[in-house]
Amino acid sequence: MKSKDNFNKPYGLLINLSPCPLGVDLNPKFSWILDSSKKNDHQTAYRIIISDNKQKINSNHGNIWDSGIVASSESSNIFYAGDELLPDKTYYWKVCTFDKDSEQSEFSEPQKFTTLIKEWKAKPIWCDNNADMVFIRKEFEISKEVESAIASVFASSTETARQYVFDFRVNGKFISQGPVKPHKNKHFYNTYDITDELTKGMNCIGSLLFTRKDKVYMCQLTITYTDGTVERIGTDKTWLAMDAKDVFGMTRSIGTVLYFYPSEDINANLYPFGFDKAGFHNESFTHAIEKEFDHQLYPVYTTKVDRFYKHAQSVVKLGENEYFIDIGKEVIGGLKLCIEVPKAYANQTIRIIFGEELEEENQVRYKMRTTNTYEEFWTLKEGYQEIENFGMKAFRYVNIQNCPMQLTTKNIMGVAYRQHYDANDSFFESSNSLLNDIYDFVKYSITVTSQDLYVDSQTRERKNYEGDAYINQLSQYALMRNFTLPRFSIEDLVYCPTWPFEYKQMTIMMALNDYLHTGDKGLLEAHYDMLKTKVVDGNNDPDNYFDETLGLVFNTTKNNSENANLVDWPMSERDNYDFSNAYYNTVTNAFHYKAYGDLAQIAEVLGIYEDASKYSKYAERIKESMYKHLIDEDIGLFVDGLDKDGIRLTHMSQHANIFPLALGIVKDYETIERIVKFIDERGMCTSVYGAHFVLAACYQANAGQTALNLMISRKLRSWYHLIYELNATVCPEAWDPANKPNMTYSHPWSSAPANALAYGMFGIKPTKPGFKTFDIKLQPGNLEYAKIKVPTIKGHIEVEYNLNIFTDSETEVCVNAKIPVNTTAKVFIPCKKENPEVLLNGIETGFEYENGYVAVDNVGSGKHYIVVKS
């Protein structure tokens, strides 16, 4: 056995890409991170064991499956190969690995996993009067020692409120909320490990629920005892329910025309405090009724949403009984008030208004730009009470009026509803303080907006859009080792597409991103036939088709309707794009080029070579035709498109040029140089959404200085303006309300710097699926120093550089890189001379010189120091 100093136990265990594998299918796939301090180390073999109880797994006895020693370098997405697993059962697994010298590691810490439910004991239930908002509870007794307790919970429908239906509690503790919206008619249930919440004696499950449709709730608790026996407790008519209408008022909505969720006018006198604890009694609870629900249920595989409490940053008393509260940063969630009310103020009703911004100093804008109205009235009872929202709002600021009790930062909290993440998964630091602030801004934005599905914002629409999801996916990969939320959101978009024409092609782009980052082709296999429908493929639709004569995609669909071109949003940010005349739209064709190319790669991965050839030819045809028909011959830039007669338009927007460059069409040096100059001269001419592609275009062109200038700009269209002039703490929907008066301040599609720094400035990109090999390509511009940490399925990549400019002709770039075990990097370092001195770990090394870069290949795992002197 190796010493711990050199070869430690594997960690970062995943099943089906999830770090919390509950409710998995019966053919799971296993992944792990290797831990070794050896340079250039790699795995030569592994051994997986699976047990059905803690005692056996802790003694390294794989009574369910022992893979034996398998000679393999693979550490991601290893298929289970034992006897068939049983449904609705708890298992444990661990893995040990063998390094390049065939020496064995310790076994990893065990990871618990559970399998999906095939047959439900639980019955759908609801309150007997079919109320919209209800409390449900069940007490049960435990008399033996529990090894594992798993709760599987479902409710319907999420449709009318565009949010979860239930919160789930055990013995007074909040566990999570759900379910996520269905993928069309595919409904999902949540699975929770509540082992640590149960005690011997009486226990209680409690849920608060809201929906205006279907109105069903199911919960099945599977308890495995240490003696090997199993007990299942499921919802039925013995469970108790209470109409919550009078508790919450429910006379107004905080929603928009797109959804209804009631303002929570909470009456603490009527609230059944303690309903989720054993021993509670309230005559308003009566037996639930059993209902019918015919849909098959599937386990959701994303990480559960939890609640994170943040004390207010400041509380200002404005006058008699009135307060202004600043949570400090925007949260997506609710408010919690902990307060002692003397008898004299029993039944006092306080007014609470919430908002993302201020009308004026200390006055909250609660009638929001998004048309949400965040206003509630809470009636307090005598004595101590803790009152907390159930529904979801996006806010930073709060005014509380008519409150004679003292409010402080200690008794008011913002509550963020989000997934857990490891803050140490990523970091960035540089010699530019503004850039550091921008990174912190986008990192917090992705963190706080990570609920159970990507959405544009939880304010106005609560809808998953491809354009938003594409940027969100790349930013999340750059910040968090979270692969399930992006994948689940992609699967939603496969079956629930939105209206913009080019957004549909982004689903293909996201699907390939998923494969490249995870190495798992399961999503591609499951949805390939649907992905093919996201491109026009010689069809006969008169409104959008591939014109074989011109070799371009044609689209006549009008603005803002199904299959209409988007180009950018809002419309005011299109840089005067000749939208109405661009029947052969340059941006649309750029996306189709990219989608055809990605679809060809996907078909190749799946072994569908005829399709691969076909889609590759479509991509090449579009590229050739764009060069032939869409570039102005005199100026050498792309125009906005061709008119319906195939006549080239004259207007050249920034969009018509950045999208072809960002999406890989433009390869020749002269056109690249012209487009970069065009960006340099004009600055940012797109929306916050388009900004992602501007930065991507710059890095695609090796124009790191241009990208850096745009990121640290202090003009209106800048992240400086968002942070320091709009005082946003989460990425907003637009650069400024002047550009989009109904904008949100909780819209992560403006998070481009998160992925631009990782994949652009540091050029960290997989070159083989699952980061088996990857590039590091530095584009620092004149930024003297920076370091970054980026998570991958194989482990974390860390890169640090110092740029030393001694004279115009003498420079030195020093790079520290930490490469995960079982991966190999190719490191590109900018250099003006073709014959510099290059040192790897203090020893002169061979290199290639490629287009202004020194390329050091086959850099294996461990810490490496590279110096390029020129």
ChimeraX attribute file (.defattr): number of C-alpha atoms within 10 A of each C-alpha:
attribute: neighborCount
match mode: 1-to-1
recipient: residues
	/A:1	10
	/A:2	14
	/A:3	9
	/A:4	13
	/A:5	9
	/A:6	12
	/A:7	22
	/A:8	21
	/A:9	18
	/A:10	22
	/A:11	20
	/A:12	18
	/A:13	24
	/A:14	21
	/A:15	25
	/A:16	23
	/A:17	25
	/A:18	22
	/A:19	22
	/A:20	22
	/A:21	23
	/A:22	28
	/A:23	26
	/A:24	24
	/A:25	22
	/A:26	15
	/A:27	14
	/A:28	19
	/A:29	19
	/A:30	21
	/A:31	25
	/A:32	26
	/A:33	23
	/A:34	28
	/A:35	24
	/A:36	25
	/A:37	17
	/A:38	17
	/A:39	17
	/A:40	20
	/A:41	23
	/A:42	26
	/A:43	23
	/A:44	21
	/A:45	21
	/A:46	21
	/A:47	18
	/A:48	22
	/A:49	22
	/A:50	26
	/A:51	24
	/A:52	20
	/A:53	23
	/A:54	18
	/A:55	11
	/A:56	15
	/A:57	22
	/A:58	16
	/A:59	9
	/A:60	19
	/A:61	17
	/A:62	21
	/A:63	13
	/A:64	19
	/A:65	19
	/A:66	18
	/A:67	16
	/A:68	12
	/A:69	14
	/A:70	14
	/A:71	14
	/A:72	13
	/A:73	17
	/A:74	17
	/A:75	23
	/A:76	23
	/A:77	22
	/A:78	16
	/A:79	13
	/A:80	17
	/A:81	12
	/A:82	13
	/A:83	8
	/A:84	11
	/A:85	18
	/A:86	15
	/A:87	16
	/A:88	22
	/A:89	20
	/A:90	24
	/A:91	21
	/A:92	21
	/A:93	28
	/A:94	24
	/A:95	26
	/A:96	22
	/A:97	32
	/A:98	25
	/A:99	23
	/A:100	15
	/A:101	10
	/A:102	13
	/A:103	14
	/A:104	21
	/A:105	24
	/A:106	17
	/A:107	20
	/A:108	21
	/A:109	18
	/A:110	20
	/A:111	20
	/A:112	23
	/A:113	22
	/A:114	25
	/A:115	22
	/A:116	22
	/A:117	21
	/A:118	13
	/A:119	9
	/A:120	14
	/A:121	16
	/A:122	19
	/A:123	19
	/A:124	24
	/A:125	27
	/A:126	32
	/A:127	27
	/A:128	16
	/A:129	12
	/A:130	16
	/A:131	17
	/A:132	18
	/A:133	24
	/A:134	23
	/A:135	23
	/A:136	28
	/A:137	25
	/A:138	22
	/A:139	19
	/A:140	11
	/A:141	13
	/A:142	15
	/A:143	10
	/A:144	14
	/A:145	13
	/A:146	20
	/A:147	18
	/A:148	23
	/A:149	21
	/A:150	22
	/A:151	23
	/A:152	23
	/A:153	25
	/A:154	25
	/A:155	27
	/A:156	28
	/A:157	24
	/A:158	22
	/A:159	17
	/A:160	15
	/A:161	24
	/A:162	20
	/A:163	25
	/A:164	22
	/A:165	31
	/A:166	28
	/A:167	20
	/A:168	23
	/A:169	22
	/A:170	22
	/A:171	20
	/A:172	18
	/A:173	13
	/A:174	15
	/A:175	18
	/A:176	20
	/A:177	26
	/A:178	25
	/A:179	26
	/A:180	24
	/A:181	22
	/A:182	19
	/A:183	16
	/A:184	10
	/A:185	11
	/A:186	13
	/A:187	20
	/A:188	23
	/A:189	24
	/A:190	25
	/A:191	31
	/A:192	21
	/A:193	19
	/A:194	16
	/A:195	15
	/A:196	10
	/A:197	14
	/A:198	20
	/A:199	15
	/A:200	11
	/A:201	11
	/A:202	15
	/A:203	20
	/A:204	20
	/A:205	24
	/A:206	26
	/A:207	22
	/A:208	21
	/A:209	28
	/A:210	28
	/A:211	25
	/A:212	18
	/A:213	14
	/A:214	17
	/A:215	25
	/A:216	23
	/A:217	26
	/A:218	22
	/A:219	26
	/A:220	20
	/A:221	23
	/A:222	20
	/A:223	24
	/A:224	22
	/A:225	18
	/A:226	15
	/A:227	10
	/A:228	11
	/A:229	11
	/A:230	15
	/A:231	11
	/A:232	15
	/A:233	15
	/A:234	21
	/A:235	25
	/A:236	22
	/A:237	19
	/A:238	16
	/A:239	21
	/A:240	23
	/A:241	26
	/A:242	24
	/A:243	22
	/A:244	24
	/A:245	17
	/A:246	13
	/A:247	20
	/A:248	23
	/A:249	17
	/A:250	17
	/A:251	10
	/A:252	15
	/A:253	19
	/A:254	23
	/A:255	24
	/A:256	16
	/A:257	10
	/A:258	12
	/A:259	16
	/A:260	18
	/A:261	20
	/A:262	19
	/A:263	21
	/A:264	24
	/A:265	24
	/A:266	24
	/A:267	20
	/A:268	21
	/A:269	14
	/A:270	14
	/A:271	16
	/A:272	17
	/A:273	15
	/A:274	14
	/A:275	24
	/A:276	26
	/A:277	21
	/A:278	21
	/A:279	11
	/A:280	13
	/A:281	11
	/A:282	11
	/A:283	6
	/A:284	11
	/A:285	19
	/A:286	17
	/A:287	18
	/A:288	23
	/A:289	21
	/A:290	21
	/A:291	15
	/A:292	11
	/A:293	16
	/A:294	6
	/A:295	10
	/A:296	10
	/A:297	20
	/A:298	19
	/A:299	21
	/A:300	23
	/A:301	26
	/A:302	26
	/A:303	25
	/A:304	20
	/A:305	18
	/A:306	17
	/A:307	18
	/A:308	16
	/A:309	17
	/A:310	19
	/A:311	18
	/A:312	22
	/A:313	16
	/A:314	14
	/A:315	18
	/A:316	15
	/A:317	16
	/A:318	14
	/A:319	9
	/A:320	10
	/A:321	15
	/A:322	19
	/A:323	22
	/A:324	22
	/A:325	26
	/A:326	23
	/A:327	23
	/A:328	15
	/A:329	20
	/A:330	26
	/A:331	29
	/A:332	24
	/A:333	24
	/A:334	21
	/A:335	27
	/A:336	18
	/A:337	16
	/A:338	15
	/A:339	21
	/A:340	17
	/A:341	19
	/A:342	12
	/A:343	11
	/A:344	8
	/A:345	16
	/A:346	15
	/A:347	16
	/A:348	19
	/A:349	20
	/A:350	18
	/A:351	17
	/A:352	20
	/A:353	21
	/A:354	27
	/A:355	26
	/A:356	27
	/A:357	23
	/A:358	16
	/A:359	12
	/A:360	8
	/A:361	7
	/A:362	18
	/A:363	19
	/A:364	25
	/A:365	20
	/A:366	23
	/A:367	16
	/A:368	21
	/A:369	20
	/A:370	16
	/A:371	16
	/A:372	19
	/A:373	21
	/A:374	25
	/A:375	20
	/A:376	23
	/A:377	20
	/A:378	20
	/A:379	18
	/A:380	25
	/A:381	22
	/A:382	17
	/A:383	12
	/A:384	12
	/A:385	15
	/A:386	14
	/A:387	18
	/A:388	16
	/A:389	18
	/A:390	19
	/A:391	23
	/A:392	21
	/A:393	25
	/A:394	23
	/A:395	27
	/A:396	25
	/A:397	26
	/A:398	29
	/A:399	24
	/A:400	21
	/A:401	19
	/A:402	14
	/A:403	18
	/A:404	13
	/A:405	13
	/A:406	13
	/A:407	21
	/A:408	18
	/A:409	16
	/A:410	15
	/A:411	15
	/A:412	24
	/A:413	23
	/A:414	31
	/A:415	24
	/A:416	24
	/A:417	25
	/A:418	22
	/A:419	21
	/A:420	17
	/A:421	14
	/A:422	11
	/A:423	12
	/A:424	12
	/A:425	18
	/A:426	20
	/A:427	18
	/A:428	22
	/A:429	17
	/A:430	17
	/A:431	13
	/A:432	13
	/A:433	11
	/A:434	17
	/A:435	22
	/A:436	16
	/A:437	16
	/A:438	20
	/A:439	22
	/A:440	16
	/A:441	21
	/A:442	25
	/A:443	26
	/A:444	20
	/A:445	27
	/A:446	24
	/A:447	20
	/A:448	23
	/A:449	28
	/A:450	23
	/A:451	24
	/A:452	27
	/A:453	23
	/A:454	26
	/A:455	23
	/A:456	24
	/A:457	23
	/A:458	22
	/A:459	28
	/A:460	21
	/A:461	16
	/A:462	18
	/A:463	17
	/A:464	20
	/A:465	24
	/A:466	30
	/A:467	22
	/A:468	22
	/A:469	25
	/A:470	23
	/A:471	21
	/A:472	27
	/A:473	24
	/A:474	22
	/A:475	27
	/A:476	23
	/A:477	23
	/A:478	26
	/A:479	28
	/A:480	20
	/A:481	23
	/A:482	25
	/A:483	22
	/A:484	20
	/A:485	20
	/A:486	26
	/A:487	22
	/A:488	19
	/A:489	24
	/A:490	29
	/A:491	17
	/A:492	22
	/A:493	21
	/A:494	22
	/A:495	15
	/A:496	15
	/A:497	17
	/A:498	18
	/A:499	17
	/A:500	21
	/A:501	25
	/A:502	24
	/A:503	27
	/A:504	25
	/A:505	27
	/A:506	26
	/A:507	26
	/A:508	28
	/A:509	23
	/A:510	24
	/A:511	25
	/A:512	22
	/A:513	21
	/A:514	26
	/A:515	20
	/A:516	19
	/A:517	22
	/A:518	22
	/A:519	20
	/A:520	19
	/A:521	18
	/A:522	13
	/A:523	16
	/A:524	21
	/A:525	13
	/A:526	11
	/A:527	14
	/A:528	18
	/A:529	10
	/A:530	12
	/A:531	21
	/A:532	18
	/A:533	13
	/A:534	22
	/A:535	25
	/A:536	17
	/A:537	16
	/A:538	13
	/A:539	11
	/A:540	10
	/A:541	10
	/A:542	10
	/A:543	13
	/A:544	22
	/A:545	18
	/A:546	23
	/A:547	14
	/A:548	12
	/A:549	7
	/A:550	17
	/A:551	20
	/A:552	29
	/A:553	24
	/A:554	25
	/A:555	23
	/A:556	19
	/A:557	17
	/A:558	13
	/A:559	14
	/A:560	13
	/A:561	13
	/A:562	12
	/A:563	20
	/A:564	20
	/A:565	24
	/A:566	21
	/A:567	25
	/A:568	20
	/A:569	17
	/A:570	17
	/A:571	18
	/A:572	14
	/A:573	21
	/A:574	21
	/A:575	18
	/A:576	15
	/A:577	23
	/A:578	20
	/A:579	18
	/A:580	11
	/A:581	17
	/A:582	25
	/A:583	25
	/A:584	30
	/A:585	27
	/A:586	28
	/A:587	26
	/A:588	27
	/A:589	26
	/A:590	27
	/A:591	26
	/A:592	28
	/A:593	30
	/A:594	23
	/A:595	30
	/A:596	28
	/A:597	24
	/A:598	24
	/A:599	29
	/A:600	24
	/A:601	20
	/A:602	25
	/A:603	23
	/A:604	15
	/A:605	15
	/A:606	14
	/A:607	11
	/A:608	13
	/A:609	15
	/A:610	12
	/A:611	17
	/A:612	21
	/A:613	15
	/A:614	16
	/A:615	24
	/A:616	20
	/A:617	16
	/A:618	22
	/A:619	26
	/A:620	16
	/A:621	16
	/A:622	25
	/A:623	22
	/A:624	15
	/A:625	17
	/A:626	25
	/A:627	16
	/A:628	13
	/A:629	22
	/A:630	26
	/A:631	24
	/A:632	17
	/A:633	11
	/A:634	6
	/A:635	11
	/A:636	15
	/A:637	22
	/A:638	29
	/A:639	28
	/A:640	29
	/A:641	30
	/A:642	22
	/A:643	18
	/A:644	14
	/A:645	8
	/A:646	14
	/A:647	15
	/A:648	19
	/A:649	20
	/A:650	15
	/A:651	17
	/A:652	21
	/A:653	20
	/A:654	26
	/A:655	27
	/A:656	27
	/A:657	28
	/A:658	28
	/A:659	25
	/A:660	26
	/A:661	25
	/A:662	22
	/A:663	19
	/A:664	18
	/A:665	20
	/A:666	22
	/A:667	12
	/A:668	9
	/A:669	9
	/A:670	10
	/A:671	19
	/A:672	23
	/A:673	14
	/A:674	15
	/A:675	24
	/A:676	21
	/A:677	14
	/A:678	16
	/A:679	21
	/A:680	17
	/A:681	9
	/A:682	9
	/A:683	18
	/A:684	23
	/A:685	18
	/A:686	27
	/A:687	26
	/A:688	29
	/A:689	25
	/A:690	25
	/A:691	25
	/A:692	21
	/A:693	23
	/A:694	30
	/A:695	28
	/A:696	27
	/A:697	28
	/A:698	27
	/A:699	27
	/A:700	20
	/A:701	22
	/A:702	25
	/A:703	23
	/A:704	24
	/A:705	18
	/A:706	20
	/A:707	29
	/A:708	23
	/A:709	15
	/A:710	22
	/A:711	23
	/A:712	18
	/A:713	18
	/A:714	16
	/A:715	12
	/A:716	13
	/A:717	22
	/A:718	19
	/A:719	31
	/A:720	20
	/A:721	18
	/A:722	24
	/A:723	18
	/A:724	11
	/A:725	12
	/A:726	16
	/A:727	14
	/A:728	20
	/A:729	22
	/A:730	29
	/A:731	27
	/A:732	24
	/A:733	25
	/A:734	26
	/A:735	23
	/A:736	19
	/A:737	14
	/A:738	10
	/A:739	17
	/A:740	18
	/A:741	11
	/A:742	14
	/A:743	23
	/A:744	24
	/A:745	27
	/A:746	27
	/A:747	25
	/A:748	31
	/A:749	29
	/A:750	28
	/A:751	31
	/A:752	27
	/A:753	26
	/A:754	28
	/A:755	28
	/A:756	25
	/A:757	27
	/A:758	27
	/A:759	24
	/A:760	27
	/A:761	28
	/A:762	27
	/A:763	21
	/A:764	26
	/A:765	18
	/A:766	21
	/A:767	16
	/A:768	16
	/A:769	18
	/A:770	22
	/A:771	24
	/A:772	24
	/A:773	18
	/A:774	22
	/A:775	22
	/A:776	24
	/A:777	24
	/A:778	26
	/A:779	24
	/A:780	24
	/A:781	17
	/A:782	13
	/A:783	18
	/A:784	15
	/A:785	17
	/A:786	21
	/A:787	19
	/A:788	20
	/A:789	21
	/A:790	23
	/A:791	21
	/A:792	23
	/A:793	26
	/A:794	25
	/A:795	22
	/A:796	18
	/A:797	21
	/A:798	20
	/A:799	23
	/A:800	20
	/A:801	24
	/A:802	19
	/A:803	18
	/A:804	15
	/A:805	14
	/A:806	9
	/A:807	7
	/A:808	6
	/A:809	9
	/A:810	12
	/A:811	16
	/A:812	19
	/A:813	20
	/A:814	17
	/A:815	21
	/A:816	17
	/A:817	23
	/A:818	20
	/A:819	25
	/A:820	31
	/A:821	25
	/A:822	26
	/A:823	23
	/A:824	23
	/A:825	26
	/A:826	18
	/A:827	24
	/A:828	23
	/A:829	25
	/A:830	21
	/A:831	21
	/A:832	15
	/A:833	15
	/A:834	14
	/A:835	13
	/A:836	17
	/A:837	16
	/A:838	22
	/A:839	18
	/A:840	16
	/A:841	13
	/A:842	11
	/A:843	11
	/A:844	13
	/A:845	12
	/A:846	13
	/A:847	18
	/A:848	13
	/A:849	18
	/A:850	13
	/A:851	12
	/A:852	14
	/A:853	21
	/A:854	25
	/A:855	22
	/A:856	21
	/A:857	15
	/A:858	14
	/A:859	22
	/A:860	22
	/A:861	23
	/A:862	19
	/A:863	18
	/A:864	18
	/A:865	17
	/A:866	21
	/A:867	22
	/A:868	20
	/A:869	16
	/A:870	17
